[in-house]
Amino acid sequence: MTTFLRPGDAGYDAARSVWNAMIDRRPAVIAQCTSTADVAEAVKYGRTEGLEIAVRCGGHNIAGLAVPEGGLMIDLTPMNAVQVDPEQKLAWVQGGALLGELDKAAQVHGLATTAGNVSHTGVGGLTLGGGMGWLARQYGMACDNVVSYEVVTADGTVLTASADENADLFWGLRGGGGNFGIVTQFEFRLHQVGTRALSVELTFPRSAGFHVLRGWRDLNATAPREATFTANVTPDAVIVGYVWVGEGGYQLLPALRALGPVVDESIEETTYLKLQTRDDSLQGHRFRRYWKGHLFKSLPDEAIHALLGTPGARASLQAYGGAIADVPDEDAAFSQRDTLFEFVTSARWEDPAEDEAKIAGLRAYAATLAPYANGAYVNTLNGDSIRRAFPPAKLDRLIALKTAYDPENVFHLNQNIRPDQMPTDNAA
Ligand SMILES: Cc1cc2nc3c(=O)[nH]c(=O)nc-3n(C[C@H](O)[C@H](O)[C@H](O)COP(=O)(O)OP(=O)(O)OC[C@H]3O[C@@H](n4cnc5c(N)ncnc54)[C@H](O)[C@@H]3O)c2cc1C
Protein backbone atom coordinates (compact mmCIF):
# COMPACT_ATOMS: atom_id res chain seq x y z
CA MET A 1 0.00 0.00 0.00
CA THR A 2 1.28 3.46 -0.87
CA THR A 3 2.66 5.69 1.88
CA PHE A 4 2.13 9.36 1.11
CA LEU A 5 4.67 11.77 2.60
CA ARG A 6 4.23 15.53 2.71
CA PRO A 7 6.48 18.32 4.01
CA GLY A 8 6.87 17.95 7.76
CA ASP A 9 6.16 14.18 7.80
CA ALA A 10 8.75 11.84 9.30
CA GLY A 11 10.82 10.39 6.46
CA TYR A 12 9.98 13.20 4.01
CA ASP A 13 13.47 14.72 4.01
CA ALA A 14 15.21 11.36 3.66
CA ALA A 15 12.92 10.41 0.77
CA ARG A 16 13.63 13.61 -1.18
CA SER A 17 17.42 13.37 -0.77
CA VAL A 18 19.31 12.03 -3.75
CA TRP A 19 22.92 11.24 -4.59
CA ASN A 20 23.91 14.77 -5.63
CA ALA A 21 23.79 16.96 -2.50
CA MET A 22 23.27 20.04 -4.70
CA ILE A 23 19.66 18.90 -5.22
CA ASP A 24 17.38 20.36 -2.56
CA ARG A 25 13.87 20.28 -4.01
CA ARG A 26 10.63 19.86 -2.08
CA PRO A 27 7.92 17.74 -3.70
CA ALA A 28 4.34 18.49 -2.61
CA VAL A 29 3.80 14.73 -2.22
CA ILE A 30 6.02 11.67 -2.21
CA ALA A 31 4.15 8.45 -3.05
CA GLN A 32 6.14 5.48 -1.78
CA CYS A 33 4.69 2.67 -3.85
CA THR A 34 4.82 -1.02 -3.01
CA SER A 35 3.13 -2.57 -6.05
CA THR A 36 2.38 -2.06 -9.72
CA ALA A 37 -1.21 -1.19 -8.79
CA ASP A 38 0.11 1.50 -6.41
CA VAL A 39 2.18 2.99 -9.22
CA ALA A 40 -0.81 3.07 -11.58
CA GLU A 41 -2.91 4.77 -8.88
CA ALA A 42 -0.13 7.28 -8.19
CA VAL A 43 0.07 8.24 -11.87
CA LYS A 44 -3.71 8.76 -12.00
CA TYR A 45 -3.63 10.75 -8.74
CA GLY A 46 -0.83 13.01 -10.01
CA ARG A 47 -2.67 13.71 -13.24
CA THR A 48 -6.01 14.38 -11.50
CA GLU A 49 -4.33 16.80 -9.09
CA GLY A 50 -2.37 18.47 -11.87
CA LEU A 51 0.96 17.68 -10.22
CA GLU A 52 4.21 17.46 -12.13
CA ILE A 53 5.30 13.81 -11.94
CA ALA A 54 8.83 12.52 -11.34
CA VAL A 55 10.03 8.94 -10.87
CA ARG A 56 12.66 7.88 -8.39
CA CYS A 57 14.67 4.68 -8.36
CA GLY A 58 18.29 4.99 -7.16
CA GLY A 59 18.26 8.80 -7.16
CA HIS A 60 21.56 8.97 -9.08
CA ASN A 61 20.58 11.23 -11.94
CA ILE A 62 23.14 14.04 -11.59
CA ALA A 63 20.55 16.76 -12.16
CA GLY A 64 18.15 15.28 -9.61
CA LEU A 65 15.42 14.64 -12.17
CA ALA A 66 13.75 12.27 -9.72
CA VAL A 67 12.78 15.16 -7.42
CA PRO A 68 10.10 17.61 -8.62
CA GLU A 69 9.79 21.00 -6.94
CA GLY A 70 6.19 21.16 -5.70
CA GLY A 71 5.17 18.06 -7.67
CA LEU A 72 4.57 14.34 -7.09
CA MET A 73 7.57 12.08 -6.64
CA ILE A 74 6.67 8.49 -7.40
CA ASP A 75 9.18 6.76 -5.18
CA LEU A 76 9.84 3.19 -6.29
CA THR A 77 12.45 2.40 -3.64
CA PRO A 78 10.13 0.12 -1.59
CA MET A 79 9.83 -1.99 -4.77
CA ASN A 80 13.29 -3.53 -4.64
CA ALA A 81 12.65 -7.27 -4.76
CA VAL A 82 14.82 -9.50 -6.97
CA GLN A 83 13.93 -13.09 -7.84
CA VAL A 84 16.34 -15.36 -9.65
CA ASP A 85 15.67 -18.61 -11.50
CA PRO A 86 19.11 -20.22 -11.82
CA GLU A 87 17.83 -22.93 -14.17
CA GLN A 88 16.40 -20.55 -16.73
CA LYS A 89 19.09 -17.93 -15.95
CA LEU A 90 16.50 -15.19 -15.54
CA ALA A 91 15.99 -12.49 -12.91
CA TRP A 92 12.82 -10.53 -12.18
CA VAL A 93 13.76 -7.19 -10.70
CA GLN A 94 11.31 -4.62 -9.38
CA GLY A 95 11.57 -1.09 -10.75
CA GLY A 96 13.01 0.46 -7.59
CA ALA A 97 15.86 -2.00 -6.98
CA LEU A 98 19.50 -0.98 -6.72
CA LEU A 99 22.23 -2.68 -8.74
CA GLY A 100 23.73 -4.26 -5.62
CA GLU A 101 20.47 -6.07 -4.94
CA LEU A 102 20.48 -7.60 -8.41
CA ASP A 103 24.19 -8.50 -8.26
CA LYS A 104 23.88 -10.16 -4.84
CA ALA A 105 20.87 -12.28 -5.76
CA ALA A 106 22.42 -13.46 -9.03
CA GLN A 107 25.91 -14.14 -7.66
CA VAL A 108 24.56 -16.72 -5.20
CA HIS A 109 24.42 -18.90 -8.34
CA GLY A 110 27.60 -17.54 -9.99
CA LEU A 111 25.34 -15.59 -12.34
CA ALA A 112 25.27 -11.92 -13.31
CA THR A 113 24.12 -9.56 -16.00
CA THR A 114 25.58 -6.23 -17.08
CA ALA A 115 25.17 -3.65 -14.32
CA GLY A 116 26.96 -0.41 -13.49
CA ASN A 117 30.11 0.00 -11.43
CA VAL A 118 28.59 1.43 -8.23
CA SER A 119 26.15 -0.75 -6.31
CA HIS A 120 23.94 2.03 -4.93
CA THR A 121 22.93 3.16 -8.45
CA GLY A 122 19.36 2.31 -9.47
CA VAL A 123 18.58 -0.55 -11.86
CA GLY A 124 15.75 1.65 -13.18
CA GLY A 125 17.50 4.74 -14.46
CA LEU A 126 20.67 2.91 -15.44
CA THR A 127 18.98 0.19 -17.50
CA LEU A 128 16.47 2.49 -19.19
CA GLY A 129 19.32 4.66 -20.53
CA GLY A 130 21.39 1.67 -21.69
CA GLY A 131 23.50 0.56 -18.73
CA MET A 132 27.26 0.30 -19.12
CA GLY A 133 29.30 -2.02 -16.90
CA TRP A 134 32.22 -4.42 -16.63
CA LEU A 135 30.24 -7.18 -18.38
CA ALA A 136 29.06 -5.08 -21.32
CA ARG A 137 31.89 -6.07 -23.66
CA GLN A 138 30.97 -9.72 -23.08
CA TYR A 139 27.17 -9.54 -22.88
CA GLY A 140 26.05 -6.14 -24.14
CA MET A 141 24.58 -3.19 -22.29
CA ALA A 142 22.15 -3.80 -19.42
CA CYS A 143 19.28 -2.96 -21.79
CA ASP A 144 20.47 -5.64 -24.23
CA ASN A 145 19.81 -8.21 -21.51
CA VAL A 146 16.24 -7.21 -20.74
CA VAL A 147 13.78 -9.86 -21.93
CA SER A 148 10.65 -7.98 -20.90
CA TYR A 149 9.42 -4.91 -19.06
CA GLU A 150 6.25 -4.41 -17.05
CA VAL A 151 5.28 -0.77 -17.60
CA VAL A 152 2.71 1.65 -16.22
CA THR A 153 1.94 4.10 -19.00
CA ALA A 154 0.86 7.73 -18.76
CA ASP A 155 -2.84 6.82 -18.52
CA GLY A 156 -2.22 4.28 -15.76
CA THR A 157 -2.48 1.20 -17.98
CA VAL A 158 -0.19 -1.75 -17.21
CA LEU A 159 1.54 -3.24 -20.26
CA THR A 160 4.17 -5.83 -20.97
CA ALA A 161 6.85 -4.93 -23.51
CA SER A 162 8.97 -7.66 -25.03
CA ALA A 163 10.14 -8.78 -28.46
CA ASP A 164 6.69 -10.33 -29.02
CA GLU A 165 4.40 -7.95 -27.18
CA ASN A 166 4.30 -4.18 -27.73
CA ALA A 167 7.54 -4.53 -29.64
CA ASP A 168 7.65 -0.80 -30.46
CA LEU A 169 7.65 0.04 -26.76
CA PHE A 170 10.26 -2.66 -26.12
CA TRP A 171 12.50 -0.98 -28.69
CA GLY A 172 12.13 2.43 -27.04
CA LEU A 173 12.61 1.22 -23.49
CA ARG A 174 15.97 -0.24 -24.49
CA GLY A 175 17.91 2.98 -24.17
CA GLY A 176 15.24 5.68 -24.50
CA GLY A 177 15.25 6.53 -20.77
CA GLY A 178 12.18 7.10 -18.61
CA ASN A 179 10.12 8.70 -21.37
CA PHE A 180 7.56 6.02 -22.10
CA GLY A 181 6.27 4.91 -18.73
CA ILE A 182 7.22 3.68 -15.29
CA VAL A 183 8.86 0.27 -15.33
CA THR A 184 7.67 -1.73 -12.36
CA GLN A 185 9.53 -4.91 -13.30
CA PHE A 186 12.50 -5.81 -15.48
CA GLU A 187 13.06 -9.39 -16.60
CA PHE A 188 16.79 -9.88 -17.16
CA ARG A 189 18.79 -12.61 -18.88
CA LEU A 190 21.67 -13.77 -16.64
CA HIS A 191 25.03 -15.26 -17.56
CA GLN A 192 27.27 -17.81 -15.89
CA VAL A 193 30.17 -15.46 -15.13
CA GLY A 194 31.51 -17.18 -12.02
CA THR A 195 32.52 -15.08 -9.03
CA ARG A 196 36.07 -13.96 -9.81
CA ALA A 197 37.47 -10.72 -11.19
CA LEU A 198 40.79 -8.95 -11.58
CA SER A 199 41.42 -5.23 -11.36
CA VAL A 200 44.66 -3.74 -12.70
CA GLU A 201 45.72 -0.10 -12.31
CA LEU A 202 49.21 1.12 -13.15
CA THR A 203 50.21 4.66 -12.24
CA PHE A 204 52.58 6.68 -14.42
CA PRO A 205 53.81 10.26 -13.98
CA ARG A 206 51.66 12.73 -15.85
CA SER A 207 54.75 13.80 -17.78
CA ALA A 208 54.72 10.35 -19.45
CA GLY A 209 50.97 10.60 -20.04
CA PHE A 210 50.94 11.11 -23.78
CA HIS A 211 53.07 8.10 -24.55
CA VAL A 212 51.25 5.93 -22.00
CA LEU A 213 47.75 6.83 -23.21
CA ARG A 214 48.73 6.22 -26.83
CA GLY A 215 50.06 2.77 -25.98
CA TRP A 216 47.02 2.00 -23.83
CA ARG A 217 44.71 3.03 -26.68
CA ASP A 218 46.54 0.75 -29.10
CA LEU A 219 46.49 -2.22 -26.70
CA ASN A 220 42.76 -1.75 -26.22
CA ALA A 221 42.19 -2.42 -29.91
CA THR A 222 43.09 -6.09 -29.46
CA ALA A 223 41.95 -6.63 -25.87
CA PRO A 224 39.74 -9.68 -25.26
CA ARG A 225 36.11 -9.05 -24.33
CA GLU A 226 36.72 -10.12 -20.73
CA ALA A 227 38.83 -6.97 -20.33
CA THR A 228 37.42 -3.45 -20.06
CA PHE A 229 40.19 -0.88 -20.38
CA THR A 230 40.14 2.12 -18.04
CA ALA A 231 42.23 5.27 -17.77
CA ASN A 232 42.25 8.12 -15.31
CA VAL A 233 43.96 11.44 -15.81
CA THR A 234 44.66 13.10 -12.45
CA PRO A 235 46.54 16.33 -11.66
CA ASP A 236 49.79 14.40 -11.03
CA ALA A 237 49.47 11.10 -12.80
CA VAL A 238 47.96 8.98 -15.52
CA ILE A 239 46.54 5.68 -14.31
CA VAL A 240 45.77 3.02 -16.89
CA GLY A 241 44.55 -0.52 -16.50
CA TYR A 242 41.63 -2.83 -16.98
CA VAL A 243 38.99 -4.81 -15.22
CA TRP A 244 38.76 -8.48 -16.17
CA VAL A 245 35.69 -10.50 -15.24
CA GLY A 246 36.34 -14.23 -15.06
CA GLU A 247 39.40 -16.29 -14.22
CA GLY A 248 42.89 -15.25 -15.24
CA GLY A 249 43.38 -11.99 -17.02
CA TYR A 250 47.07 -11.44 -16.31
CA GLN A 251 48.21 -11.75 -19.93
CA LEU A 252 47.69 -8.05 -20.63
CA LEU A 253 49.85 -6.93 -17.72
CA PRO A 254 53.36 -7.11 -19.23
CA ALA A 255 52.40 -4.97 -22.22
CA LEU A 256 50.84 -2.35 -19.94
CA ARG A 257 53.89 -2.33 -17.65
CA ALA A 258 56.09 -1.71 -20.68
CA LEU A 259 54.25 1.52 -21.51
CA GLY A 260 56.46 3.68 -19.31
CA PRO A 261 57.95 4.29 -15.86
CA VAL A 262 55.40 2.70 -13.49
CA VAL A 263 55.39 4.55 -10.15
CA ASP A 264 52.67 2.53 -8.48
CA GLU A 265 50.65 -0.62 -9.13
CA SER A 266 47.36 -1.89 -7.84
CA ILE A 267 46.67 -5.43 -8.97
CA GLU A 268 43.80 -6.99 -7.14
CA GLU A 269 42.28 -10.42 -7.53
CA THR A 270 38.84 -10.02 -6.13
CA THR A 271 35.31 -11.31 -6.25
CA TYR A 272 32.81 -9.95 -8.74
CA LEU A 273 30.68 -8.66 -5.84
CA LYS A 274 33.63 -6.80 -4.29
CA LEU A 275 34.47 -5.32 -7.66
CA GLN A 276 30.90 -4.10 -7.96
CA THR A 277 31.12 -2.26 -4.61
CA ARG A 278 34.75 -1.11 -4.90
CA ASP A 279 33.83 2.51 -5.71
CA ASP A 280 30.77 2.76 -3.46
CA SER A 281 32.43 5.00 -0.84
CA LEU A 282 34.34 7.14 -3.32
CA GLN A 283 31.03 7.69 -5.07
CA GLY A 284 29.12 8.09 -1.80
CA HIS A 285 26.21 10.41 -1.09
CA ARG A 286 26.37 13.83 0.67
CA PHE A 287 28.77 15.55 -1.76
CA ARG A 288 27.97 18.29 -4.22
CA ARG A 289 28.57 16.89 -7.71
CA TYR A 290 28.90 17.86 -11.33
CA TRP A 291 30.05 16.04 -14.45
CA LYS A 292 30.32 16.37 -18.19
CA GLY A 293 30.63 13.44 -20.60
CA HIS A 294 31.48 12.60 -24.19
CA LEU A 295 31.54 9.47 -26.33
CA PHE A 296 34.57 9.06 -28.60
CA LYS A 297 34.52 6.88 -31.71
CA SER A 298 38.28 7.21 -31.92
CA LEU A 299 41.01 8.69 -29.79
CA PRO A 300 43.43 10.47 -32.10
CA ASP A 301 46.71 11.81 -30.76
CA GLU A 302 45.27 15.34 -30.73
CA ALA A 303 42.52 14.17 -28.37
CA ILE A 304 45.15 12.71 -26.05
CA HIS A 305 46.95 16.06 -26.08
CA ALA A 306 43.64 17.72 -25.18
CA LEU A 307 43.05 15.20 -22.36
CA LEU A 308 46.38 16.23 -20.86
CA GLY A 309 46.20 19.86 -21.90
CA THR A 310 44.42 21.36 -18.89
CA PRO A 311 46.59 21.46 -15.77
CA GLY A 312 44.83 20.05 -12.71
CA ALA A 313 42.00 18.48 -14.74
CA ARG A 314 40.66 15.00 -14.03
CA ALA A 315 39.17 12.63 -16.57
CA SER A 316 38.14 9.02 -16.69
CA LEU A 317 37.86 6.83 -19.77
CA GLN A 318 36.15 3.45 -20.07
CA ALA A 319 36.24 1.24 -23.16
CA TYR A 320 33.16 0.18 -25.08
CA GLY A 321 33.29 -2.31 -27.99
CA GLY A 322 32.84 -6.08 -27.99
CA ALA A 323 29.25 -7.24 -27.58
CA ILE A 324 27.95 -3.66 -27.31
CA ALA A 325 28.83 -3.16 -30.97
CA ASP A 326 27.50 -6.59 -32.05
CA VAL A 327 23.90 -5.39 -31.76
CA PRO A 328 22.66 -3.64 -34.92
CA ASP A 329 22.10 0.03 -34.20
CA GLU A 330 18.46 -0.06 -35.33
CA ASP A 331 17.57 -2.87 -32.90
CA ALA A 332 17.11 -0.58 -29.89
CA ALA A 333 16.87 3.06 -28.91
CA PHE A 334 20.34 2.88 -27.36
CA SER A 335 22.70 4.51 -29.85
CA GLN A 336 26.34 5.11 -30.68
CA ARG A 337 27.30 1.48 -30.34
CA ASP A 338 30.47 2.13 -32.29
CA THR A 339 31.86 4.12 -29.37
CA LEU A 340 35.47 3.35 -28.52
CA PHE A 341 35.73 5.15 -25.16
CA GLU A 342 33.38 7.00 -22.85
CA PHE A 343 34.89 10.12 -21.28
CA VAL A 344 33.67 11.73 -18.05
CA THR A 345 35.15 14.61 -16.13
CA SER A 346 33.65 15.02 -12.68
CA ALA A 347 34.21 16.62 -9.32
CA ARG A 348 32.83 16.47 -5.80
CA TRP A 349 33.04 19.13 -3.11
CA GLU A 350 31.18 20.20 0.02
CA ASP A 351 31.15 24.00 0.18
CA PRO A 352 28.38 25.65 -1.90
CA ALA A 353 30.69 28.64 -2.33
CA GLU A 354 32.76 26.46 -4.66
CA ASP A 355 29.85 25.58 -6.97
CA GLU A 356 30.45 28.16 -9.64
CA ALA A 357 34.19 27.65 -9.99
CA LYS A 358 33.98 23.85 -9.97
CA ILE A 359 31.23 23.74 -12.59
CA ALA A 360 32.96 26.30 -14.80
CA GLY A 361 36.23 24.35 -14.64
CA LEU A 362 34.59 21.06 -15.63
CA ARG A 363 32.67 22.68 -18.48
CA ALA A 364 35.75 24.41 -19.82
CA TYR A 365 37.79 21.20 -19.75
CA ALA A 366 35.02 19.17 -21.40
CA ALA A 367 34.75 21.84 -24.09
CA THR A 368 38.38 21.24 -25.06
CA LEU A 369 37.47 17.60 -25.78
CA ALA A 370 34.22 18.36 -27.62
CA PRO A 371 35.86 18.52 -31.07
CA TYR A 372 36.77 14.81 -30.75
CA ALA A 373 33.36 13.68 -29.44
CA ASN A 374 30.62 11.98 -31.43
CA GLY A 375 27.95 12.59 -28.84
CA ALA A 376 27.21 11.66 -25.26
CA TYR A 377 25.66 8.82 -23.26
CA VAL A 378 22.05 9.61 -22.39
CA ASN A 379 22.61 8.75 -18.71
CA THR A 380 25.50 11.19 -18.48
CA LEU A 381 23.76 14.14 -20.15
CA ASN A 382 23.87 17.10 -17.81
CA GLY A 383 22.20 20.07 -19.39
CA ASP A 384 23.14 18.87 -22.89
CA SER A 385 20.71 18.53 -25.80
CA ILE A 386 19.06 15.12 -26.15
CA ARG A 387 20.39 15.17 -29.70
CA ARG A 388 23.84 14.42 -28.32
CA ALA A 389 22.52 10.97 -27.33
CA PHE A 390 20.50 10.00 -30.41
CA PRO A 391 21.19 10.50 -34.11
CA PRO A 392 18.38 12.21 -36.08
CA ALA A 393 16.74 9.04 -37.45
CA LYS A 394 16.59 7.50 -33.98
CA LEU A 395 15.20 10.67 -32.52
CA ASP A 396 12.44 10.74 -35.16
CA ARG A 397 11.42 7.22 -34.21
CA LEU A 398 11.60 8.05 -30.49
CA ILE A 399 9.42 11.13 -30.97
CA ALA A 400 6.82 9.03 -32.81
CA LEU A 401 6.86 6.48 -29.99
CA LYS A 402 6.60 9.18 -27.35
CA THR A 403 3.66 10.69 -29.21
CA ALA A 404 1.94 7.29 -29.25
CA TYR A 405 2.53 6.42 -25.58
CA ASP A 406 2.72 9.76 -23.78
CA PRO A 407 1.24 12.47 -26.03
CA GLU A 408 0.85 14.92 -23.14
CA ASN A 409 4.43 14.42 -21.98
CA VAL A 410 3.36 13.40 -18.49
CA PHE A 411 6.79 11.79 -18.03
CA HIS A 412 9.04 14.75 -18.81
CA LEU A 413 11.35 14.89 -15.82
CA ASN A 414 13.89 12.72 -17.59
CA GLN A 415 16.18 13.12 -20.60
CA ASN A 416 13.08 14.29 -22.32
CA ILE A 417 11.96 13.34 -25.79
CA ARG A 418 9.12 15.77 -26.44
CA PRO A 419 6.10 14.42 -28.36
CA ASP A 420 4.93 15.96 -31.61
CA GLN A 421 8.14 17.84 -32.24
CA MET A 422 10.32 17.83 -35.27
CA PRO A 423 13.81 16.60 -34.37
CA THR A 424 15.21 20.03 -35.10
CA ASP A 425 12.87 21.48 -32.47
CA ASN A 426 13.75 18.88 -29.91
CA ALA A 427 16.73 20.53 -28.29
CA ALA A 428 16.70 19.88 -24.55
C1 LIG B 1 27.88 7.02 -8.69
C2 LIG B 1 27.35 6.76 -10.06
C3 LIG B 1 27.84 5.71 -10.80
C4 LIG B 1 27.35 5.46 -12.08
N1 LIG B 1 27.86 4.43 -12.79
C5 LIG B 1 27.32 4.11 -13.99
C6 LIG B 1 27.75 2.97 -14.70
O1 LIG B 1 28.65 2.25 -14.27
N2 LIG B 1 27.15 2.68 -15.88
C7 LIG B 1 26.15 3.46 -16.39
O2 LIG B 1 25.62 3.14 -17.45
N3 LIG B 1 25.71 4.56 -15.73
C8 LIG B 1 26.28 4.89 -14.55
N4 LIG B 1 25.83 6.01 -13.88
C9 LIG B 1 24.83 6.86 -14.51
C10 LIG B 1 23.44 6.33 -14.16
O3 LIG B 1 23.09 5.36 -15.13
C11 LIG B 1 22.40 7.46 -14.18
O4 LIG B 1 22.75 8.42 -13.22
C12 LIG B 1 20.99 6.92 -13.91
O5 LIG B 1 20.07 7.95 -14.15
C13 LIG B 1 20.83 6.45 -12.49
O6 LIG B 1 19.59 5.83 -12.31
P1 LIG B 1 18.86 5.88 -10.89
O7 LIG B 1 17.72 4.97 -10.96
O8 LIG B 1 19.88 5.67 -9.81
O9 LIG B 1 18.47 7.41 -10.81
P2 LIG B 1 17.11 8.20 -10.56
O10 LIG B 1 17.57 9.61 -10.35
O11 LIG B 1 16.28 7.57 -9.51
O12 LIG B 1 16.37 8.06 -11.93
C14 LIG B 1 16.82 8.75 -13.06
C15 LIG B 1 15.70 8.84 -14.06
O13 LIG B 1 15.46 7.54 -14.58
C16 LIG B 1 14.08 7.33 -14.76
N5 LIG B 1 13.69 6.14 -14.00
C17 LIG B 1 14.37 5.55 -12.99
N6 LIG B 1 13.75 4.40 -12.66
C18 LIG B 1 12.69 4.28 -13.46
C19 LIG B 1 11.69 3.29 -13.62
N7 LIG B 1 11.66 2.18 -12.88
N8 LIG B 1 10.74 3.50 -14.58
C20 LIG B 1 10.76 4.60 -15.36
N9 LIG B 1 11.69 5.56 -15.25
C21 LIG B 1 12.65 5.39 -14.31
C22 LIG B 1 13.40 8.59 -14.35
O14 LIG B 1 13.18 9.36 -15.52
C23 LIG B 1 14.38 9.29 -13.49
O15 LIG B 1 14.29 10.70 -13.57
C24 LIG B 1 26.33 6.28 -12.61
C25 LIG B 1 25.84 7.34 -11.85
C26 LIG B 1 26.34 7.59 -10.60
C27 LIG B 1 25.83 8.75 -9.83
The ligand as a Tripos MOL2 file, in Angstrom:
@<TRIPOS>MOLECULE
LIG
   53    58     1     0     0
SMALL
NO_CHARGES

@<TRIPOS>ATOM
      1 C1         27.8850    7.0180   -8.6880 C.3       1 LIG1
      2 C2         27.3480    6.7590  -10.0570 C.ar      1 LIG1
      3 C3         27.8370    5.7120  -10.8000 C.ar      1 LIG1
      4 C4         27.3500    5.4630  -12.0830 C.ar      1 LIG1
      5 N1         27.8590    4.4260  -12.7930 N.ar      1 LIG1
      6 C5         27.3160    4.1080  -13.9890 C.ar      1 LIG1
      7 C6         27.7520    2.9680  -14.7010 C.ar      1 LIG1
      8 O1         28.6550    2.2540  -14.2720 O.2       1 LIG1
      9 N2         27.1520    2.6830  -15.8840 N.ar      1 LIG1
     10 C7         26.1460    3.4580  -16.3890 C.ar      1 LIG1
     11 O2         25.6210    3.1360  -17.4530 O.2       1 LIG1
     12 N3         25.7110    4.5590  -15.7350 N.ar      1 LIG1
     13 C8         26.2840    4.8900  -14.5490 C.ar      1 LIG1
     14 N4         25.8340    6.0080  -13.8850 N.ar      1 LIG1
     15 C9         24.8260    6.8640  -14.5090 C.3       1 LIG1
     16 C10        23.4410    6.3260  -14.1590 C.3       1 LIG1
     17 O3         23.0880    5.3570  -15.1320 O.3       1 LIG1
     18 C11        22.3980    7.4600  -14.1760 C.3       1 LIG1
     19 O4         22.7550    8.4220  -13.2250 O.3       1 LIG1
     20 C12        20.9870    6.9180  -13.9090 C.3       1 LIG1
     21 O5         20.0670    7.9530  -14.1490 O.3       1 LIG1
     22 C13        20.8280    6.4460  -12.4870 C.3       1 LIG1
     23 O6         19.5910    5.8280  -12.3070 O.3       1 LIG1
     24 P1         18.8640    5.8780  -10.8880 P.3       1 LIG1
     25 O7         17.7230    4.9750  -10.9590 O.co2     1 LIG1
     26 O8         19.8780    5.6720   -9.8100 O.co2     1 LIG1
     27 O9         18.4710    7.4110  -10.8130 O.3       1 LIG1
     28 P2         17.1060    8.2010  -10.5580 P.3       1 LIG1
     29 O10        17.5710    9.6050  -10.3530 O.co2     1 LIG1
     30 O11        16.2780    7.5720   -9.5120 O.co2     1 LIG1
     31 O12        16.3730    8.0560  -11.9310 O.3       1 LIG1
     32 C14        16.8170    8.7530  -13.0650 C.3       1 LIG1
     33 C15        15.6980    8.8360  -14.0570 C.3       1 LIG1
     34 O13        15.4610    7.5430  -14.5780 O.3       1 LIG1
     35 C16        14.0830    7.3250  -14.7560 C.3       1 LIG1
     36 N5         13.6920    6.1400  -14.0040 N.ar      1 LIG1
     37 C17        14.3690    5.5460  -12.9890 C.ar      1 LIG1
     38 N6         13.7540    4.4030  -12.6630 N.ar      1 LIG1
     39 C18        12.6930    4.2750  -13.4630 C.ar      1 LIG1
     40 C19        11.6910    3.2900  -13.6190 C.ar      1 LIG1
     41 N7         11.6600    2.1770  -12.8760 N.pl3     1 LIG1
     42 N8         10.7350    3.4960  -14.5770 N.ar      1 LIG1
     43 C20        10.7570    4.6030  -15.3560 C.ar      1 LIG1
     44 N9         11.6910    5.5650  -15.2510 N.ar      1 LIG1
     45 C21        12.6510    5.3870  -14.3150 C.ar      1 LIG1
     46 C22        13.3980    8.5870  -14.3510 C.3       1 LIG1
     47 O14        13.1800    9.3550  -15.5240 O.3       1 LIG1
     48 C23        14.3820    9.2940  -13.4860 C.3       1 LIG1
     49 O15        14.2900   10.6980  -13.5690 O.3       1 LIG1
     50 C24        26.3330    6.2830  -12.6130 C.ar      1 LIG1
     51 C25        25.8360    7.3430  -11.8530 C.ar      1 LIG1
     52 C26        26.3390    7.5940  -10.6000 C.ar      1 LIG1
     53 C27        25.8280    8.7530   -9.8290 C.3       1 LIG1
@<TRIPOS>BOND
     1     1     2 1
     2     2     3 ar
     3     2    52 ar
     4     3     4 ar
     5     4     5 ar
     6     4    50 ar
     7     5     6 ar
     8     6     7 ar
     9     6    13 1
    10     7     8 2
    11     7     9 ar
    12     9    10 ar
    13    10    11 2
    14    10    12 ar
    15    12    13 ar
    16    13    14 ar
    17    14    15 1
    18    14    50 ar
    19    15    16 1
    20    16    17 1
    21    16    18 1
    22    18    19 1
    23    18    20 1
    24    20    21 1
    25    20    22 1
    26    22    23 1
    27    23    24 1
    28    24    25 2
    29    24    26 1
    30    24    27 1
    31    27    28 1
    32    28    29 2
    33    28    30 1
    34    28    31 1
    35    31    32 1
    36    32    33 1
    37    33    34 1
    38    33    48 1
    39    34    35 1
    40    35    36 1
    41    35    46 1
    42    36    37 ar
    43    36    45 ar
    44    37    38 ar
    45    38    39 ar
    46    39    40 ar
    47    39    45 ar
    48    40    41 1
    49    40    42 ar
    50    42    43 ar
    51    43    44 ar
    52    44    45 ar
    53    46    47 1
    54    46    48 1
    55    48    49 1
    56    50    51 ar
    57    51    52 ar
    58    52    53 1
@<TRIPOS>SUBSTRUCTURE
     1 LIG1         1 GROUP 0 **** ****
